């Protein structure tokens, strides 16, 4: 008497370490791009590091919801640029 027995026992599972996640930094965070910015102009830079400081071995590309704004922007090295082969920004476009 005096002991206690649980009615249900859950299986024991090891706690796995969290997978490292990429951390992407864009500078400036919200670039301002005048409507007559020439093609090829750098509008921001980016860097990628992993949350555990391991080397990043992935691919950087544009994602939703804006992607590359229909070819207006491109990635070159660690720069976001006005696509030299795209439609350009042109006057009075946003």
Rosetta silent file (secondary structure, phi, psi, omega in degrees, C-alpha in Angstrom):
SEQUENCE: XXXXXXXXXXXXXXXXXXXXXXXXXXXXXXXXXXXXXXXXXXXXXXXXXXXXXXXXXXXXXXXXXXXXXXXXXXXXXXXXXXXXXXXXXXXXXX
SCORE:     score description
SCORE:     0.000 S_00000001
   1 L     0.000  162.784  178.995    0.000    0.000    0.000 S_00000001
   2 L    87.117  -10.640  178.279    0.970    3.593   -0.367 S_00000001
   3 L   -85.370  170.578 -179.817    2.421    3.076   -3.881 S_00000001
   4 L  -135.624  134.363  178.116    1.117    4.629   -7.081 S_00000001
   5 L  -124.143  123.295  179.078    0.815    3.026  -10.517 S_00000001
   6 L   -66.785  146.141 -179.456   -0.019    5.164  -13.583 S_00000001
   7 L   -73.833  -34.362 -178.261   -3.044    4.019  -15.549 S_00000001
   8 L  -134.107  138.202  176.285   -1.419    4.777  -18.936 S_00000001
   9 L  -116.592  129.615  177.424    2.227    4.969  -19.895 S_00000001
  10 L   -85.330  146.614  176.107    3.369    6.931  -22.932 S_00000001
  11 L   -65.393  147.819  178.151    6.246    5.554  -24.982 S_00000001
  12 L   -87.409  127.614  179.158    9.545    7.280  -24.375 S_00000001
  13 L  -123.585  137.593  177.510   10.863    9.097  -27.456 S_00000001
  14 L   -68.830  147.564  175.200   14.211   10.808  -27.740 S_00000001
  15 L   -89.637  116.470 -179.188   14.172   14.552  -28.293 S_00000001
  16 L   -86.197  145.119  178.158   15.996   15.237  -31.539 S_00000001
  17 L   -65.429  147.973  178.507   17.903   18.480  -31.964 S_00000001
  18 L   -63.453  143.141  176.842   16.219   21.098  -34.134 S_00000001
  19 L   -72.770  139.305  177.801   17.424   21.196  -37.730 S_00000001
  20 L   -61.014  142.533 -179.353   19.471   24.291  -38.529 S_00000001
  21 L  -115.678  145.230  175.923   17.502   26.907  -40.444 S_00000001
  22 E   -72.915  140.974  175.611   18.813   29.454  -42.950 S_00000001
  23 E  -116.408  116.068 -177.110   18.781   33.057  -41.792 S_00000001
  24 E  -106.647  127.479  178.062   18.623   35.525  -44.698 S_00000001
  25 E  -114.783  125.893  177.965   19.506   39.164  -44.136 S_00000001
  26 E  -112.213  131.571 -179.617   18.635   41.755  -46.802 S_00000001
  27 E  -128.560  123.465   -7.896   20.210   45.242  -46.636 S_00000001
  28 L   -70.444  155.161 -175.955   18.420   47.587  -46.868 S_00000001
  29 L   -62.479  -39.331  177.209   15.445   45.618  -45.608 S_00000001
  30 L  -126.838   87.412 -177.540   12.994   47.662  -47.690 S_00000001
  31 L   -67.942  148.181  174.524   14.908   49.138  -50.624 S_00000001
  32 L  -103.330  123.637 -175.802   13.617   52.218  -52.386 S_00000001
  33 L  -121.032  105.767  177.747   13.913   51.871  -56.154 S_00000001
  34 L   -58.884  151.256 -173.922   13.266   54.992  -58.251 S_00000001
  35 L   -70.204   -7.848  176.269   11.213   54.311  -61.383 S_00000001
  36 L  -111.927   23.403  179.070   14.102   55.209  -63.707 S_00000001
  37 L   -63.392  125.867 -178.230   16.690   52.927  -62.060 S_00000001
  38 L   -66.359  151.522  174.881   18.900   51.515  -64.841 S_00000001
  39 L   -59.161  142.668  179.546   19.039   47.785  -65.542 S_00000001
  40 L    90.392   -9.898 -178.680   21.875   46.075  -63.698 S_00000001
  41 L   -69.427  133.812  175.285   21.737   48.475  -60.723 S_00000001
  42 E   -75.618  126.960  178.966   22.253   46.864  -57.322 S_00000001
  43 E  -110.286  -17.598  177.400   19.273   47.678  -55.123 S_00000001
  44 E  -164.234  162.466  172.794   20.091   45.506  -52.095 S_00000001
  45 E  -118.441  158.236  176.403   22.543   42.913  -50.831 S_00000001
  46 E  -138.652  155.340  174.218   21.776   39.687  -49.023 S_00000001
  47 E  -137.933  151.793 -179.775   23.632   37.207  -46.877 S_00000001
  48 E  -129.174  130.794  172.405   22.691   33.734  -45.707 S_00000001
  49 E  -137.027  159.216  179.175   23.922   31.944  -42.617 S_00000001
  50 E   -92.079  150.024 -176.624   22.654   28.892  -40.827 S_00000001
  51 L   -61.276  -23.123  177.731   21.170   29.127  -37.345 S_00000001
  52 L  -101.723   11.765 -179.560   23.906   26.817  -36.027 S_00000001
  53 L    67.422   14.841  173.162   26.657   28.725  -37.923 S_00000001
  54 L   -76.742  161.149 -179.910   27.303   25.794  -40.269 S_00000001
  55 L   -64.890  141.770  175.166   27.981   26.693  -43.926 S_00000001
  56 L   -79.889  128.776 -177.633   24.923   27.369  -46.098 S_00000001
  57 L  -124.740   22.560 -177.330   24.836   24.868  -48.963 S_00000001
  58 L  -100.997 -164.628  179.761   21.475   25.652  -50.551 S_00000001
  59 L  -117.164  133.765  176.188   20.192   27.740  -53.424 S_00000001
  60 L   -97.778  130.651  176.419   18.858   31.271  -52.995 S_00000001
  61 L  -151.404  165.455  178.939   15.948   32.244  -55.220 S_00000001
  62 L   -71.289  150.032 -179.991   12.934   34.512  -55.160 S_00000001
  63 L  -133.013  179.965 -177.997    9.772   33.230  -53.502 S_00000001
  64 L   -66.425  155.175    7.386    6.115   34.050  -53.110 S_00000001
  65 L   -92.382  -10.610 -171.821    4.214   36.262  -53.199 S_00000001
  66 L  -102.318  -18.161 -176.431    6.239   38.534  -55.511 S_00000001
  67 L    49.552 -128.566 -178.817    8.983   36.256  -56.868 S_00000001
  68 L  -101.571   19.175 -179.929   11.122   38.378  -59.238 S_00000001
  69 L    55.873   51.422  178.629    8.253   40.763  -60.086 S_00000001
  70 L    59.230   41.422  176.059    7.820   39.286  -63.583 S_00000001
  71 L    86.777    2.981 -179.355   11.519   39.404  -64.436 S_00000001
  72 L   -69.351  -36.911 -176.260   12.176   42.943  -63.170 S_00000001
  73 E  -113.090  158.312  179.012   14.677   41.760  -60.534 S_00000001
  74 E  -146.715  164.133  175.324   17.497   39.217  -60.557 S_00000001
  75 E  -107.751  132.890  176.014   20.108   37.790  -58.208 S_00000001
  76 E  -139.716  122.562 -174.196   23.793   38.228  -58.990 S_00000001
  77 L    53.972 -122.866  177.260   26.411   37.083  -56.494 S_00000001
  78 L  -109.319   33.950 -177.975   24.961   38.326  -53.185 S_00000001
  79 E  -120.124  146.010  168.454   23.119   41.238  -54.788 S_00000001
  80 E  -101.374  123.812 -173.799   19.523   41.880  -55.761 S_00000001
  81 E  -126.206  163.642  167.956   19.635   43.861  -58.983 S_00000001
  82 E   -74.908  121.742 -173.706   17.343   45.311  -61.609 S_00000001
  83 L   -55.225  118.830  179.766   17.444   42.506  -64.162 S_00000001
  84 L   -65.853  -20.964  179.668   19.736   43.560  -67.042 S_00000001
  85 L  -106.574    8.169 -176.701   17.734   41.291  -69.389 S_00000001
  86 L   -95.415 -170.723 -176.999   14.308   42.148  -67.953 S_00000001
  87 L   -74.251  -11.279 -175.703   11.702   44.756  -68.769 S_00000001
  88 L    76.882  175.545 -179.018   13.314   47.360  -66.508 S_00000001
  89 L   -93.635  -39.828  173.823   11.419   49.539  -64.123 S_00000001
  90 L    64.173  158.001 -179.759   10.704   52.366  -66.541 S_00000001
  91 L   -64.853  141.476  174.399    9.023   55.644  -65.844 S_00000001
  92 L    63.780   22.200  172.062    5.755   55.565  -63.951 S_00000001
  93 L  -107.229  155.129  179.959    5.918   51.851  -63.098 S_00000001
  94 L  -106.738    0.000    0.000    5.907   50.608  -59.524 S_00000001
